[in-house]
């Protein structure tokens, strides 16, 4: 149980001791929560699909 909770305890300790990092993380999180990432995700999935199709037809045997 200690191994599972130690990272969270360390993060909460750092969160209270370094306010400049806290402000940047909160700012990044608020921007990321408002960001519409559907287009980026669609492009990423399309590229991955094209890569897998290319590998299915042109990959060397045994890969």
RAMO-V552486 format. One record per residue. RES is the residue in three letters. PHI is phi in whole degrees, 0 to 359 (NA if undefined). Layout:
RES;PHI
RES;PHI
//
This chain:
UNK;NA
UNK;295
UNK;295
UNK;283
UNK;268
UNK;301
UNK;299
UNK;289
UNK;293
UNK;295
UNK;295
UNK;292
UNK;293
UNK;296
UNK;302
UNK;274
UNK;268
UNK;236
UNK;292
UNK;292
UNK;292
UNK;300
UNK;295
UNK;292
UNK;295
UNK;296
UNK;297
UNK;297
UNK;295
UNK;293
UNK;292
UNK;292
UNK;290
UNK;272
UNK;288
UNK;268
UNK;259
UNK;294
UNK;295
UNK;298
UNK;294
UNK;297
UNK;294
UNK;299
UNK;291
UNK;295
UNK;297
UNK;297
UNK;296
UNK;296
UNK;299
UNK;292
UNK;295
UNK;299
UNK;295
UNK;295
UNK;261
UNK;241
UNK;288
UNK;293
UNK;300
UNK;89
UNK;281
//
